[in-house]
Amino acid sequence: MTAGRVGRVSGPLVEVDGLGDVAMFELVALGSAGLPGEVTAVRDGVASVQAYEYTGGLRPGEPAVGQGHPLSARLGPGLLGAVFDGLLRPLSGAPTWLAPGAMPTPAARSWRFEPTVRTGDRVAAGADVGVVDPDSPLPHRVLVPPGVHGVVEMVRPAGPRRDDEPIARVGGVDIRLISEWPVRTPRPCLRRTDDVEPLRTGQRAVDLLFPIAKGGSAAVPGGFGTGKTMLLQQIAKWCDADVIVYVGCGERGNEMAEVVADLFELADPRTGGRLADRTVVIANTSNMPMMARQASVHTGITVAEYFRDMGYHAVVIADSTSRWAEALREFASRTGALPAEEGYPADLASALASFYERAGAVVTLGGRAASVTVVGAVSPPSGDMTEPVTTYTERFTRCRWTLDRDLAYARHYPAVSWSSSFARDAVAIGARRAAAGQAGWTARRALLVDVLAEADRLAGLAELVGVAALPDRERVAMLAGRLVREAVLQQNSLSPVDAYCADDRADALVESTVDVIERCRTAGVAAEALERFDFGPLLRAREEAATPAEVLARRDDLLARIGELS
């Protein structure tokens, strides 16, 4: 450790003299309270430190001590089902307002440990040495750390073990249940893979039109009130990942409280336990220190990589990356960095890339197929989709789920715009679904996109000349677009039937809607009569018909009634 003195304090920027041979991104304890901060620059013997706590009361002349290591996450049993701040300090049992201070080591806890190796076995990095709580739905695997390999020299027998004591020794290195990893350093893997497996979210607008692959990345840009947080919460609740890491980065405290309450109340359909038991919540809300947002996204993805290395599919949900970028802008203005567009630092694109590039499907060091998927909300000011954070984020993500204000104000949830969203992995996912027996998925997706695009084109024309001036064929095309929007894409997040939609039920809704549209086109009935026709049974099927059979029964009844019109 090296010691220096605080020279100047400007908000989250603290300049320290006399730290000596301090390294970039080294953790520094500032002042008598030991406020945590990171070294971001060193020039002429003066270290610029980014403080992660409120610096009110910190004075020049107070001590500053380098810790000799970068900001690291404490990883081990107890992460799932818990709530942490942006530096991965547990919030359970904490006071309403956390007292500023250093990062104390939590008290040791005991866990039920069962070894999976024996003394004398030869193991490599990433191999299992034991399991914590092996009977749980997500067993916590204790792995040989990266860079360690050799003969197992010692392993503890089964039983309760403290997380701070060695439970095994491999190649002269002690292995504990708890380990630390620098949050800015990606955890290593054996290799990245090109396998494309869809991440099923249960949200039809996503799964049918703009799917995301496990190991992919998605941006969710949308103005105020368009439903970003609601969509991300639904994905956190219903997607088929093994582990969810929900990072509330600068969002409102009441929204985070709602997320936590829902997770602890909802039952997990996969395990029968609580949904919270496979979720890690990192809360760094708008009333917490701003610069901790900068660390929270790296902390979240480090936790996700930790579970990925165990062989699990993890999803990181960051809400919102715009608040993170605002913290970068705030600190850059304090340091006098040359501002780029809209005052953001010139390295904004690099910062975003370093976050999103940690997503991916991999083969772990232990030989398991696993992935980290990243979904980040973007909150462009005034809904301006050309602002820097939105523009740069689109460069590094595989999907964009743009939320449309008009759809949101029309109470259409999710308000995913079919005209300005994209999914770069849609073709590969279509091939994967076809190989799994869903041969018609690609054709159905193309048909829905064509119907929506034609309806949008005609809607613009109808605003000029009026609907009545259009020929019957085009009026039926506009009706088809409305049926797709209201019977397929619209979803009720509060409905016990419609909050989550499985693949077979989604396929039944699409098939029913397409069949009804085709019957309308070929029935030989005037468009005016079809526009007055009651399609309510089809539109209500998404909320009332719980099974594919019920959906198709409604379709058959509706087709018969349309036939009677002719």
N, C-alpha and C positions, 0 to 999 in steps of 0.2 A: 504494500500500500504506500501511496505517496500523499503528502499533505501540502496544502496550499492555503491561500487566503482569498476570500471573496473581494473582488475589486470593484465591481459595478453590478447593479441589479436593474433590469429593465423588463418588468413583467416576467415572462417565462425564461428570458435570457439572463444568464448569470455568467459574468466574466471572472475567471479565477486566475490569480497569479501564483507562480511557484509550484505548480503541480509536477514539474519535472518531466520524466519520460512517460507521459500519459499517452494512452492509445486512443485512436478514434473509436467512438461508441463505447468507451469504458464507462462503467457506472461510477457516479460520484455522489457522496453523501454531503449535502450542503448545510452549513450552519450547525448550531447546537442541536437542532431537532433532527438532523440527518435527512433532509429532504432528498429524495432520489432524483437524479438527473443523468443525462448522457452527454458525453463530449461530442460535439458536432464539428468543431474546428479548432486548430491550434496554430497560432501565429505569433512569432516573436515572444515566445514564452507565456503567452496569454491563451488560456483554454476557454472557448465558448461552450457553455453547458446549457443544455435544454432541460429545464426543471419540469418534473412531472407532478409537482404539487403547487399550491398557491404560495407565492413567495412574499406575501405581505409580512413585514416584520424582519425579513432577512436583511442584514446590514453589512456594508463593507467592513472588512476586517475579521469577519467570522471565519471559522475554519471550514475547509473543504477537503475531503479525504477521498482519494481515488481508491476504488475497491479492487482493482486488479483484474476485473473480469467484466464482460459486457452485460447488458440487461438480459436476464435469463428467466425462463419460465420453469417453475417447480412442478415437475410432471410425475404422476404416480396415481395410486388408487385414491378415490375420493373426489375425482374431478366430475364424474357423471352425477347429475342431480343437484349440483351446487351452483351458486351464483358468485361471481368474482368481479373485481374492478378491472380497469384496463391493464394493470400490471400483474394480474392473476393473484391478487390478494383476496382471500375469502371475505365475502360480505355477510355471511351467516353469523348472527350474534353480534355484529358490529353496531356501533352507535349510529344514530340517524345521519350525523355528519362525521365522517371519519377524521380523526385528529391527524394533522400532517405529521409525517415522521418517516423513519427509515422502513426498510422492508424486513420485519422480524421473521425469524424462522418459526413456523407453527409448531405447536407441541406435537411430539411423536404420538402416533396412533398404532394400534395393533390390528393386523389383518390375518385372516385365515389363509395360509399359504400351503400349496401342495407342489412339491418338486416334480419336474418331468424329465430330469436327467440324473445320472448317477456319477459319483466320483470316478474319474478315469475316462469318462466320455470326452471325445474331441468335438468341439462346437465352433461355429463361426459366428461372425457378427449377424445379428438379427434372429438367431436361433432362440427357441424357448428354453428357459431354465426352470420355469415354474409357472403356476397360475394362482391368482388371488380370487377367492370366491368362485370356484369352478362350476358351481351349480347355478350361478346367475345367468340370465339370458345373454349377457355380453361378458364372458369371462375376461378378466384383466390379465393379459399375458405379460410375464416378466421376461424381457429380452436381453440378450447379450448386446451391450452398447456398440454403436458403430466404431470401427477401428480396433475392436478387441476380438481375439480368437485364441484358441489353444485348448489345453486339457482342463477339464473341470477338476480343480484341486480340492474343492470343498463345496458341499451343498447341505443346507439345513434340512432336517426331516420335516414332515408335514406337521402343521400346528400353527397356533397364533404367533406372528412375528411382528416386531416393531419395524416401522418403515425406515428408521434411521440406522438399523443394524445390518451388517452384511448377511445376505442369505445364500450367497454363492461366491466362489472365487474362480475366475477363468484367466489363465495366462498371467497370473500374478496380480490381477485387477479385481478388487472387491466389487460385487454387484449388490445394490440395495433396491428396495421397492421404489424408492424415490430417486429421481435423477433430475438434473438441470440441463437446459439447452438454450443457447442464445436465440432470442426471438427473431433476429434478422438473418439468421443462417438457415437455409433450407436443410431439412434432414435428408440424408442420402438414401438412395434406393439402388437396386440392382440395375434396373433399366426402365425407361418409359415404354408404354405399349401403345399400339394403334387400335386395339380392340375398342369397339363402340358398343356400349350397352346403355340403353336409354334409362334415364332416371325418371321414374314415374312419380309425378307430383299429385295426381288426382284432380288436377285443374284442366278441364277439357281444352281451353284456349291454348294452353301450353302443350299438353301432350299430343293434341291433334295437329296443330299448325306449326308451333315453334318449339319442338322438343329439344331437350338438353341431354347430353350424354354424361354418364358417370365419369368424372374426371374433367368435365368441361367447365366453362365459365359463362356467366350471363350477367348482363347489365339490365337494370330495371329503371330507366329514366322516366320521370313524370313530374308534373307540376304539383303544387300544393293541393291536397284534397282529391287526388286521383286514385288513391288506394294502394300506394306502394307498401306501406306497413302491413295492411290487411293481406295482400297477396303473399308477402314474405312470411307472415305468420302462418298462413294456410300451408305453404310449402314446408315450413318447419314442422308442422303438426302431421302432415300426411305423406310426405315423400318417402320412398322406400329405401332410404339410406339407413345404415346401422347406427351412426352417431351424428347428432346435429350440434354444431357450435354456433350459437346465436350471439352476434356481436352488436350490441346497441351503441353505436358510435355517434354520440352527440344528439341522440333523439330525446324526446320528452320523457320525463320520469314516469308520468302516468301511463304512457304506452308500454314502457318496459315492465312496469308493475302488472299491467294486464297480461303481457306475454308470460311472465313468471307464474301468475295465478292460473292461467289457462293450462300451462304445461303440467302443473302440479295437480290439477283437477281431472284432466283428460286421461282416459285409459288408452294404453298403447295396443292397437289391434293386432300387432305382430307378436307381442309377448304376454299380453294380458295384465301387465303391471302398469305403473304410471309412465306417461310419456316423458316426464322429467327424468326418469331413470336412464335414458339414453341421450340426454341433452346436457350441454355445458353452456351456461349463460354468462356472457361477459358484458357487464353493464357499465358503460361510461357515458352517462347521460349529460344533457346540456348544462346541468347545474354542478357538474364535477369539473375538475381542472381540465382546461381545454387541451393542453399538450399531451395529456394521457391518451387522448384519442389517437395520436400518432402511433403510440405503442400498441393500442388495443387491437388493431387489425392484424398486426404481426403476431401478437400473443395468440389471437384466435386461430390463425392458420398454423401456428406451431403446435397447438393442442390437437388440431385436426390431423396433422402429419404424425403425431405421436400415436393416435389410434389407427391411422392408416398403416403404420409399421406393424401393428398387431394383426393385420389382414382384414380390417374393416373398411367399409365405404363410408366416408365422412363428407358432410356438407357444411360449408361455412356460409353463413348468411350475415352480411354486413349492411347495417342500416344506420347511417348512410355514409357512403364514401365521400360525398360532397362535404360533410361536416369534418371529415378527416382532412380533406384538401384545404378547407378553411383554416384548420390549425397549422398546416404547412405554410399557408400564406401569412398568417399572423406572425409566426416565428421568423419567416424570411424578411418581413418588414422590420422586425426588431434588429436583425443582424445587418441590415443595409444591403442585402443581396439585390442584384439587378432584377427588377420585376419584369415579367413577360406579360402575356395577354391577361387583361383584367386583374393585374396585380399578383397573379400566381407566380411562384418561383419558376425559373427556367427549367428546372429538373422535374417538373410535375409529371411529365410523361414517363420519365424513368422510374419515379416513385410508384406510379400506378402499375407499370410493367412488372416491377419487382414483386408486387403483391399478387397480381393475377397469374404470373408465370409459375407460381407454386402450385396451382391446380394441375391435375393430371392423373391419368390412370397408369399405374406402375406395377412392376414386380418388385416386392420388397426385398431387403437383404436376406430375409428368411425364406424367400421363394414363394410368397403368397401374392395373389392378384388382389389389388386394393386400389383405392382412389381417393382423391380430394376434389370435391366440386365446389366452386365459388360462385355465389350469387350476391351481387352488390347493387344496392339501390343508389340511384343518382338523383339529387334534388336540384335541378337547374333553376336558378332564379327566374321568376316570372314565366316558367315553362319554356325558356329559351334553349332549344335543343342544339344550338350552335355554340354554346359556351364551352370553355376549355375542358372542364372535367368530363362532360358528356362526350365531347368529340374524341378526347384521348382514350377514354374508357372503351369506346367502340373499336379501337384499333386492336385491343388485347383480349377481347372476349369473343366467344363462339356464338353467342346468342344475344339478341337485344329484344326485350319485351317492353316496347314503348307504351306507356299508359296515356290514353287519349282523354283530354279534359271533357270533350263533348259527351263521350260515352259515360264517363264517370258522373257527370251532372245529370245524365239521363237514367242514373241508377242501374247502369249495366255493369255488373261485376263478373269477372275481372275485366277492367277497361283496357285490355290489351289491343292495341291497334293492329289490324291485319294488313294495313297498307304501309306502315312504317316500321314494322318489326321484321326480324330475320332470324334464321337458324342455319348456321353454316354446316351443321352435321345432319341435316334432315335427310339427305340422300343416303348417307351411311347408316343412319338409324332405320330408314325404310328397308334397306337390304338386310339388316339384322332382324327386323320384325318379320320379314318374309321368310328368312331361314328358320324362325321360331314358329311358323305356321300362320302368320298374319299377312298373307300374300296381298290382300287388297288394301293395306294401309296406305301405301304410296299413292295409289289411284284415288282413294277417298280424299286424301289430303289435297291432291291437285284439283279435284272437283270442287272442294269447298273454297279453295283459293280463287278459282275461276268464277264461281258464283258470286262471291263477295266483291271481287274486282269489277265484274259486270254491273252489279247492283250499284256500286259507288259511282261508276261512270254515268249510269242512267239517272241517278239521283241528282247529279249536277246539271244534267240536261233538263230534268223535270222542273228544277227551280227556275229555269229560264222560260220554258214554254208551257209548263203545267203538265200534270200527270195525264189529264184527259186527252192531250194532244199526241200522246205516244201511242204507237200501235199495240195491239193486244200482246204480241210476243214480248215486247219490251216491258210492258206492265207486269206480265207474269214473271219476268226476270227480276224485277224489283221486289215482287212478292217473295220470290225464292230467297233473295238476300235477307229479307226480314225473317223468314222462317229459320234460316241457318243461324242468324244472330240470336234469336230469342229461344229457339228450341234446342240448340246445340251449344253455342259458345257462352251464353249467359248462364250463370251459376249462382246459387244461393249459399253463401258461406255460413249462414246460420241454420240451415236445414239439416236435420240428422240424416236425410236421404241424399241430399245434393252437395253437402260440404266436400265430400270426397266421391270421385267417380272412377270406378274400376274400368279396365280396358274393355271388358265384354259389354258392360252397360253403355259406355261411350260409343262403341261400335254399333250397338242397337239403336241409339239415338240418331247417329249419323245415317244408318241404313234406312230408318223410318222416315227421316226428313227428306232424304234423297228420293225415296220411293214416292212420297207425297208430291214433291216438286215435279217429278217425271209424270205422275198422273195428271197434275194440273196442266202440264204442257201439251199432253196428248188427248185430254178429255174432250176437246172441241167446245169448251164452255167459254163464254165471253169473260174477258178479264174483269169487268165490273162485277159480275156475279161471284167470281172467285175472291175478289177483294172484300165482298160482304160476307163471305163464308166464315163460319166459326171454326177456326183452327185451334181453339182452346184446349181440347184434349191432347193434342200433340205438344203444345207449348207447356202444358202443366205436367207432362210425363216426366220431365227432368226432376221434378220435386215430389211427384206422387208415385211414380212407378219405380219400385225398389229393385226390380230384377229385369234382365233383358226380355224375358218372356212377357212381362206386363207391358213393357214398352212396345213390343211387336204386336201385342193384342190390340193396343190402341191404334197402331198404324193400320191394321187390317180393317178395323171399324171405320176409320176415317177414309180409307180408300173406297170402301163401299158407299159411303155417303157422297163422296165426290162423284162417283159413277152415277149416282141417282140424279145429279144436276143435269147430266146430258140426256 
